[in-house]
Amino acid sequence: MAAKHRVLVAVIYVSLLQSPTAVCAHRSSASATAGNPRGIHLVPQIGHSNGVRAVAFSPDGRRILSGSADKTVKLWDVATGLELATFSGHKDVVVSVVFSPDGRHALSGSADKTLKFWDLASGRELKTLVGHTSMVASVAFSPDGKSALSGSFDETLKLWDLTSGKELRTFVGHTEGITSVAFSPDGRLALSSSQSGNVKLWDLMTGSERQTFADLSGWGSSVAFSLDGRYVLSGDGQIAVAGHQKNPLILCDLATGKMIRSFTGHSDQVWSVAFSHDGRFALSGSSDKSVKLWNIATGKLIRTFKGLSNTPFSVSFSPDGRSASSGNGDGSLTLWDVATGRLLRTFKGYSQPSFSVAFAFSPEGRYLVSLGADETLRLWNVASGGGVPALGVRHRAEKFAVFPDG
C-alpha cells in the first residue's frame, strides 16, 4: 500500500475524534413525486475551485464548514444549501477546520504552517497563529472555546491562547507527523495521534506526557476520549479499544496502558472501530467483509451485520445508537438496525470503487456526509436515502469528523 494511503486512512479514522462540506436538503410539498415521495431537494454546491480537504458540522447541525485546496474556508447553510461566506487568507491548502463549541467561531489549519481563528458572523480573521514549521494537519477548540490545540507534520503539538494569539506550550515526543488532536471534555488533557500509529496522552497544565499507546491507531483504527474525559474511546469510563493489525480488536486500560483482552471473531484485519454513545457497545469493520457488534462489559460478540460484498473501511453508530453504518470499498454506505441486525438501507452514489468511503452522521442523525474515490462529498438523507454530490470538484477530500456536542 502506498505511503500516502496509509496517511489518508489514519487521518480519516483517527480524525473522527474531532468533528463535513455539503449540499443540503429542503422539503417542498409541491415537489413530491412517486420517486421522491418526501419532496426532498438536494442542492449541489460548486463553490470551491479545487479539492475539499476538510469539513465540519456546526454543534447544532445547521451549518457546515469546508476547507479546500483552493486555500479558502467556506460556510454553508444546511437547510437551503446556500453558501453563506468565504474566508480567505491562507496561502496554501486548508486541511483542517472546526467550529467553536458555541458555533460562533472557527479554526482552520493549513499547509502554509499556520492556523487561523475566524469570527463567523463578521467573516473577520481574528488571529493568525504562527509557530509550526510544517503543515498544520489538525486543530481543536478547548471545551470553553478559549484555547486551541494544533497538531503538525513538524511532529509537535501546540497549545494556544486565542485571546492573545500567543503560544502557551509546545509538546514534543512524536517521531512522525501528527494527524489528529483532541481535548478531553474537562480541558485538562490532550490526545494526539501520529502517522506512526502512536497515540499520546498529555497533561496540558504541566506539559508532561502521561502515556503512550504504541501502535494503537495504525492505519485503520479509531481512538477517542471517554465521555468523562478519563479514558480513551470508552463511554463507561473504564477501558479503551482500538483496531489493530496483529490483534484484530484489543481492549486497553488507560491508566496502565496494558491490554485487558483481545476480541476474537474477525478473520482478517480490522480497519475501524467505534463506540456507542453510552459506551456499552462497540462496532468493528474488517477486511473479512463483516461489521460486528460487541458487548464491552463482557467482551462477547452480539451479532454480525450481514449484506456486505466489500471491506467496510469505516464504521459508526448513529447519535441515538439505534443504527450502525459502514463505508465500504465498493463505494457504498450501509445502514443497519442495531437491535435486530436488519439491513435498513444501502446508499449507492459513488460509481468508482474506493479504498474507503469515509462518512459521519450529522449531530441530530438526520444526514450522513460521505466522501469517496471520485473526490466528491455527498449529503444523504437517512430516512429517504436521497443524495447528490455536495461539491462538484474532482480532487481528493481528505478529512472530516462530527462534533455531536461541539
FIMITI-171549 format. One record per residue: x, y, z of N, C-alpha, C in turn; residue in three letters. Coordinates in steps of 0.02 Angstrom, whole numbers, plus 50000, padded with zeros to 5 digits. Example, Ala and Ser with C-alpha at 12.3 -4.5 7.8 and 13.67 -1.06 7.14 Angstrom:
<pts>
506604971650390506154977550390506604983550390ALA 506424988850354506844994750357506455000250394SER 
</pts>
This chain:
<pts>
500424994050000500005000050000500435006250000MET 500265010949958500665017049953500655020850018ALA 501215024450032501265028150095500725033250102ALA 500535036550047500015041750052499345038850074LYS 499215032550055498595029350076498605027850150HIS 499185026150177499235024850249499065031250288ARG 499335036650265499205043050298498465044850293VAL 498175043850234497475045750223497015042050270LEU 497125035450277496685031550320496765033550392VAL 497375034650414497485036850483497135043350496ALA 497175047950448496855054450455496105053650460VAL 495815049750414495095048950413494835045850477ILE 495135040250499494855036750555495015040050621TYR 495635042050631495805045050694495475051750701VAL 495365055250645495065061850650494335061550669SER 494045055650672493365055250697493325056750771LEU 493895057550803493925060450870493615067350871LEU 493705070950822493535078050821492875079650787GLN 492745082950730492085084050700492125084350629SER 491105092050392490955088850334490755094450287PRO 490825096350197490515101550157489935098250126THR 489475101950109488925098150085488435101950044ALA 488025098150014487415100849988486935100350044VAL 486365103450033485895101850084485185101650060CYS 484745099450105484085097550085483555102150111ALA 483015103050072482425106150099481825102650069HIS 481265103450102480655099850083480165104550049ARG 479875102149996479345105949962478775101249945SER 478175102849969477615098449958477455097949884SER 477585103249846477435103249775477915098849736ALA 478485097249765478995093649728478955086149738SER 478505083749781478455076649794478225073049731ALA 478575067549716478395063449659478375056149682THR 478185051849635478165044749653478855042249671ALA 479365044749637480045042549651480355046349709GLY 480035051849729480305055949783479715058149826ASN 479395053549861478765055049896478845060149951PRO 479445061049977479535065750031479685072850006ARG 479775073549940479905080149912480565083049934GLY 481085078749941481735081149963482135083649904ILE 482355089949908482795092749857483495093149885HIS 483985090649848484675091049869485045095549820LEU 485335100849846485595106249805486355105649798VAL 486615104149738487345103649731487665110449737PRO 488265110549770488645116749777489325115749744GLN 489545120549706490195120149673490605126249689ILE 490535128649751490865134849770491615134549773GLY 491905128849790492635128349791492895127049721HIS 493465129849706493775128949640494285123449639SER 494385120149696494855114549699494605109749753ASN 494985104449766494755099049808494595101049879GLY 494085097849907493895098849977494325094250020VAL 494665097050070495125093150111494885092350183ARG 494405096350205494165095850273493465098650278ALA 493045095550319492355097750328492135096750399VAL 491655100750423491425100250493490705102650499ALA 490295098950535489625101250553489675105950613PHE 489235110850616489185115150675488865111150732SER 488945113450794488665109750850487915108650845PRO 487545113350814486815112450808486615109050743ASP 487105107250701486955103750639486665107950584GLY 486625114650592486305118950543486785121850490ARG 487435121650505487915124450458488495119550449ARG 488865120550395489435116350379490015120850358ILE 490605119150382491225122350360491585117750312LEU 491915120550262492335116550217492995120150206SER 493535116250205494195118750190494445115550127GLY 494795119350085494935116950018495655118149996SER 495835114649942496485115849910496495122449873ALA 495915125749868495915132549838496105137849890ASP 496315135649950496585139850004496045143650042LYS 495405141950032494865145450066494495140950114THR 494115144150159493635140850202492955143650184VAL 492455139250177491775141550161491285139150214LYS 490765143250224490225141850271489585140750232LEU 489225135250247488625133350210488025132650256TRP 487445133850230486815132950266486525126150249ASP 486415121850298486175115150286485465115050258VAL 485025119350284484315119150265484215121150192ALA 484605125950168484505128650100485045126550051THR 485615124350076486175122650032486555128750008GLY 486395134650034486705140750011487385141850044LEU 487845144650004488495146650030488405153250067GLU 488585153450130488475159350172489065164050172LEU 489675161350169490265165650174490875161950149ALA 491375165750126492025163150108492555166750150THR 493005162950179493545165750220494205164650185PHE 494525170050165495155169750128495725172450171SER 496315169650161496895172050198497455167050200GLY 497295160550197497815155550195498185155850129HIS 498825153950131499235154150071499365147250041LYS 499045142150070499115135350044498485131450063ASP 498475125150047497895120750057497655120950130VAL 496995121450139496685120950205496515113650218VAL 496815110850270496755103650282496365101850345VAL 496165106850385495795105450446495355111350464SER 494725110050481494265115350503493845112750561VAL 493635117350605493215115350661492845121450687VAL 492225120350709491825125450742492015125850816PHE 491935131850845491995132550917491385129350951SER 491435127751015490865124551049490215128451046PRO 490255135251044489645139151039489435140650968ASP 489825138250918489645139150848489775146050820GLY 490085150550858490175157450836490845158650802ARG 491315154150812491985154950785492215148550750HIS 492765148950715493045143150681493805143450683ALA 494115137750679494835137050670494965133450605LEU 495505135250572495715131750512496465130650515SER 496685124750492497395123150489497595122150417GLY 498195124050400498395124250330499105121550319SER 499225119750255499895117850234500365123850232ALA 500095129950243500525135850248500845136450317ASP 500755131350360501065130750426500735135050479LYS 500145137850464499795142050512499115139250527THR 498815141750583498105140750595497795147550604LEU 497175148250582496835154650586496195154050627LYS 496045159450664495475159950708494995164950676PHE 494365162650661493895166650623493275168350664TRP 492995174350652492335176250677491835174850622ASP 491365170250633490925168150579490395173350562LEU 490175177350610489655182250596489915187850551ALA 490515190350565490785195950526491235193650469SER 491475187450472491945185050421492655187250434GLY 492785190550491493455193150505493935187750528ARG 494555188350506495095184350532495325187550597GLU 495215184250654495385187050719496115186250737LEU 496395180350721497095179050737497385174250685LYS 498025175250671498415170250635498945167650683THR 498945161250696499385158250745499975155050709LEU 500575157750723501185155750687501665152550735VAL 501965146950715502445143550758502655136850732GLY 502225133450695502385127050666502855127850607HIS 503245122650593503715122750537503505118150480THR 502895115250486502625111050432501865111450434SER 501535107750392500805108050385500455106950452MET 499945111150465499515110250523498945105650503VAL 498995099350523498545094150499497895093550539ALA 497905096050602497315095250644497265100950694SER 496655103450705496535108850752495935107050795VAL 495915109750856495365108350902495275114150950ALA 494655115650968494485120551021494465117051088PHE 494665120651140494555118251208493805118451222SER 493565114851272492845114851287492555121651302PRO 492965126251331492715132951345492825137851287ASP 493135135451233493245139551174493785144751180GLY 494165144851234494665149951245495365148051222LYS 495475141651212496125139151191496055134751129SER 496625133451097496625129151038497215124451042ALA 497135118651012497675113951001497805113350927LEU 498435112450909498595111150839499105105550836SER 499015101050788499495095650776499775096450707GLY 500435095550701500775097050639501205091350615SER 501375091550550501845086750522502555088450544PHE 502655093850583503315095050613503415090950676ASP 502925086450690502955081550745502815084650814GLU 502545090750815502385093950878501645095450885THR 501435095950948500765098050967500835104651004LEU 500425109650987500475116251018499815118251050LYS 499865121651107499295124451142499315131951136LEU 498745135051117498715142251103498185145751145TRP 498325151951164497825156351194497495160351138ASP 496845159651130496505162751073496375170151084LEU 496375172551145496285179651158496895183651137THR 497475181251155498095184751139498435182251076SER 498265176051056498595173050998499275170251015GLY 499445169951079500105167651099500125160051107LYS 500715157351091500835150251101500985149051175GLU 500595144751207500665143351278501155137751292LEU 501165132751249501595126951262501685122851199ARG 502265119751192502395115051138502535108251168THR 502215103151140502285096251164502705092351114PHE 503255089551137503725085951093503765078751116VAL 503745074151068503785067051086503635062451028GLY 503205064850982503065060850923503675060750877HIS 503755055350840504315054750793504085054850720THR 503435055850710503165056850643502615062150647GLU 502375064250588501885069550586501255067950625GLY 500975072950659500365072150698499765073050652ILE 499305068350654498725068350609498085070450644THR 498055069950711497425071450745497565073650817SER 497175078550841497235080850910496535081750939VAL 496475081251005495835082251038495945084151111ALA 495505088451137495475089951208495055084651244PHE 495205083451307494745079651349494155084251364SER 493575081451382492995085651397493095090751452PRO 493555089351499493675094251552494225099151534ASP 494535098351475495035103051451495715102351484GLY 495825097351525496455096651562496955092151526ARG 496715087851482497145083151447497065083951371LEU 497545081351335497515081351261497715074551236ALA 497435072651180497605066451147497865068151077LEU 498395064851056498665065950989498845059250958SER 498775058850892498935052850854499385054750796SER 499865050350781500355051850729500325046850672SER 500685048350619500725043950561501015037150579GLN 501425036850631501735030550651501245025950686SER 500665028550705500175024450741500215025250816GLY 500655029550841500695030750913500165035750935ASN 499835034250991499355038751021499635040951088VAL 499675047451099499965050051161499445054151200LYS 499475053451266499055057251311499495062251348LEU 499275068751349499675074251376499305077751432TRP 499685079951482499425084351534499535091551511ASP 498995095151499499055101951472499315106951522LEU 499235105551586499465110151638500215109751647MET 500495103751645501205102851658501615101951595THR 501275100151540501625098851478501925091851474GLY 501805087751524502105081151527501695076151486SER 502045071051461501735065651426501515060351476GLU 500865059151481500625054451531500675047251508ARG 500545046051445500515039151421500615038951346GLN 500955033751322500995032351251500695025551238THR 500215025451193499925019151171500235017551104PHE 500755013551104501145012251043500745008150993ALA 500725010650932500425007050876499705004950889ASP 499355009250927498635007850936498235009750875LEU 498415015450844497985017950791498145015150724SER 498775013850710498965010950646498665014550588GLY 498525010850534498215013850475497475014950484TRP 497135009850511496415009950505496065008550569GLY 496155012750619495805011550681495515018150706SER 495205017850765494875023750791495015024350865SER 495195030350887495325031450958494975037850979VAL 494745038351042494415044351066494365044251142ALA 494235050051170494125050451242493445047651261PHE 493405045051323492765043251351492385049651369SER 491745048951383491325054751396491535058451459LEU 491825054951508492045058251569492755060951564ASP 493075059951507493735062751495494305059151529GLY 494185053351559494715049851595495015044151555ARG 494665042051502494885036151466494855037351391TYR 495115032551355495125033051282494595028451252VAL 494185031251209493655027651175493235023351221LEU 493035025951276492615022151322492075026451351SER 491455024851335490905028651362490765026951435GLY 490985020951458490835019051528491405020951574ASP 491955023851547492495026351589492935021051620GLY 493015015351587493445010151615493985007651567GLN 493855007951502494295004651455494375008451391ILE 494845006151350494955009051284494955003451233ALA 494765004951173494754999851121495055002751058VAL 495404998651020495705000850957495764994950910ALA 495674996150846495794991050796496534990450786GLY 496774984550773497494983350768497614977850717HIS 498144978350679498264973450626498464966650653GLN 498844966350708499074959950733498544956650777LYS 498214960550819497664958050860497044961750836ASN 496584958450801496044961850767495674967050809PRO 495554965550872495214970450915495484969550986LEU 495764974951014496054974351081495764979651127ILE 495744977951190495484982251243496064984251288LEU 496144990851301496714993151342496464997351401CYS 496814996751456496685000951514497115007251508ASP 496795013151511497155019351500497665020751555LEU 497515019051617497965020651672498625016851667ALA 498585010651644499185006451641499465005651571THR 499035006951521499245005851452499244998551432GLY 499024994151477499034986951464498394984551431LYS 498464979251391497884976351359497484972251409MET 496824973451408496384969651452496184963051420ILE 495984963551356495784957451321495814958651246ARG 495824953351209495784953551136495124950451115SER 494744954051075494114951351049494254946950989PHE 493954941150988494044936650932493384935750895THR 493434935050830492834934250788492974936150716GLY 493374941250705493574943050637494124938350613HIS 494124937050548494624932650519495144936450478SER 495094943050479495574947150442495654953850477ASP 496064958150449496234964650479495624969050494GLN 495624972050553495104976750573495334983750553VAL 494904987350516495064993950491494794999650534TRP 494234998450567493935003950604493515001350660SER 493485005150715493055003550771492685009850794VAL 492135008850828491755014550855491375012350916ALA 491315016850965490915015551025490225018551016PHE 489735015251046489075018351053489145024051103SER 488675028751101488745034751142488685033251217HIS 488355027751234488305025951305488895021551327ASP 489345019951281489945016151298489835008751310GLY 489235006251296489084999251311489284994551255ARG 489314997251195489424992951137489974995851092PHE 490254991551050490744993751001490604990450934ALA 490764993950881490724991350814491434990350788LEU 491514985450744492154984550710492034982550638SER 492434985350593492384983650522493024980550499GLY 492984975150460493564971150445493614969350371SER 494234967550350494344965150282494004958450269SER 493734955250321493354949050310492644950550285ASP 492534957150269491894959550240491314958950290LYS 491474960150352490944960050403491004965950449SER 490434967850479490394972650534490114968850593VAL 490454969450651490244965750709490074970450767LYS 489584968450807489364972150866489594968250928LEU 489934971850974490224968651033489934971651097TRP 489874967451148489694969651215490344971351251ASN 490424977651271491044979851302491154976751371ILE 490624976151410490684973551478490904966251480ALA 490644962251433490794955151433491304953051381THR 491404957351330491854955551275491554950751225GLY 490904949351233490594944451188490334947651124LYS 490354943651071490074945751007489314945251010LEU 488974950850997488234950850999487954948550933ILE 488204951450877487974949350811488454951850757ARG 488394948650701488744950850640488234953550591THR 488354959650568487904962750520488064960150450PHE 487554957950415487654954650350487434959250293LYS 487644957350234487434960950174487994964450137GLY 488614963450159489174966850128489524962350077LEU 489754965450022490134961849972490834964649966SER 491004969450011491654972550008491864974650078ASN 492494976750085492754978550151492434984850179THR 492184984650241491944990750274492534994450307PRO 492774999750274493365003250299493215008250355PHE 492585010050363492395014650417491725012550445SER 491635013250511491015011350545490825016750595VAL 490175017250609489935022150657489245020450681SER 489095022350743488415022250769488075028850752PHE 487425028750743487045034850739487045038250808SER 486915044750812486935048150877486485044950930PRO 485905042250910485455039150959485635031850973ASP 486125029150938486355022350950485915016950921GLY 485385018850885484915013850859485125010950792ARG 485565014450757485795012150691486545011550690SER 486785007250646487505006550634487615007150559ALA 488165010350541488305011350470489025009850454SER 489155008150391489835006950368489945010150300SER 490555012550289490765015050223491205009750192GLY 491015007650131491295001450103491735002650042ASN 492164997850028492644998449974492334998449905GLY 491704996449898491374996649833491035003349820ASP 491145008249866490855014849857490175015749888GLY 489925010849926489255011249955489295012850030SER 488725014950058488625015550129488065010750148LEU 488125007550205487625002750227487375004650296THR 486725003950307486415005850370486014999850398LEU 486144998250462485794992650494485434994950557TRP 484934990950578484604991850642485014988050695ASP 485244991650746485684988650796485324983250836VAL 484704984450854484334979850897484194973150863ALA 484054973250799483854967150764484374964550715THR 484844968950694485324967050643485054967650573GLY 484434970050565484114970450499484444975850456ARG 484564974150393484834978950345484284984050328LEU 484404990350343483904995650332483964998850263LEU 484575000250243484665003950180485385003450156ARG 485465003350091486125004050060486125010250017THR 486595014650029486655020949991487175019949937PHE 486965020649874487415019849818487415026149776LYS 488005029049767488055035149728488745036049699GLY 489225032349727489905032649701490005026949652TYR 490135028749589490215023649538490905020549538SER 491385024049569492075021749569492225018049634GLN 492485011849630492685008349691493185012449730PRO 493175011549796493565015949838493965011949890SER 494575014349904494945011649961494545012650025PHE 494165017950026493735019150083493215024450066SER 492595023150085492095028450087492055030550160VAL 492315036350176492285038950244491635042950253ALA 491365043050313490725046350323490645048450395PHE 490135052550408489955054450476489225056250478ALA 488905054850535488215056950546488205064350567PHE 487685067950547487585074650573487385074050647SER 487455079350687487335078750759486645076150778PRO 486135077950738485465075650755485285069050722GLU 485745066450679485645059850649485235059750586GLY 485025065450560484605065550500484985064450436ARG 485615066150435486015065750374486655061750386TYR 486905058950331487575056250327487955060350276LEU 488575062150292489005065350244489565060450228VAL 489705059550164490195054650144490675057450091SER 491265054450087491725055950033491975049450004LEU 492085049549938492285043449903492855044449856GLY 493005039349817493585039449772493495044249714ALA 492865046349698492775051149645492905058249669ASP 493125058849733493355065049762492795070249770GLU 492185067849782491635072249798491355070549866THR 491025075449896490655074549958489925074049941LEU 489565069749978488845069049967488485069550034ARG 487895072450032487465072650090486885067950077LEU 486765063250123486235058350116485705059550169TRP 485075059250148484515059450195484415052350221ASN 484515051250285484485044550314483805041350304VAL 483265045250310482585042550305482405040750233ALA 482575045050186482365043950116482895040650073SER 483525041250093484065038350053484305042849997GLY 484005048749990484195053249936484875056449948GLY 485235057749892485875061049899486185062649832GLY 486555068049828486915070149768487595072849789VAL 488065073849741488715076549760488635083249795PRO 489015084049848488985090249886489375095749853ALA 489965094149830490375099049795490625095949731LEU 490525099249676490695096449611491415097249592GLY 491865095549637492585095949623492855088949615VAL 493385088349580493685081749568494385081449596ARG 494425082649661495055082149696494925078849763HIS 495425075449788495315071249847495095075149908ARG 494555072949940494365075650004494675071250057ALA 495015074250107495435070250150495195069550222GLU 494815074150248494685073750320494005076550337LYS 493655073050380493075076150412492895072250474PHE 492525075550515492265072450576491685076650601ALA 491325074050650490745077550676490825078450751VAL 490645084450776490625085750847489895085450870PHE 489635079850893488945079750917488825084750973PRO 489325085951015489225090551070489615097051062ASP 489875098251002490265104250990490975103651011GLY 
</pts>
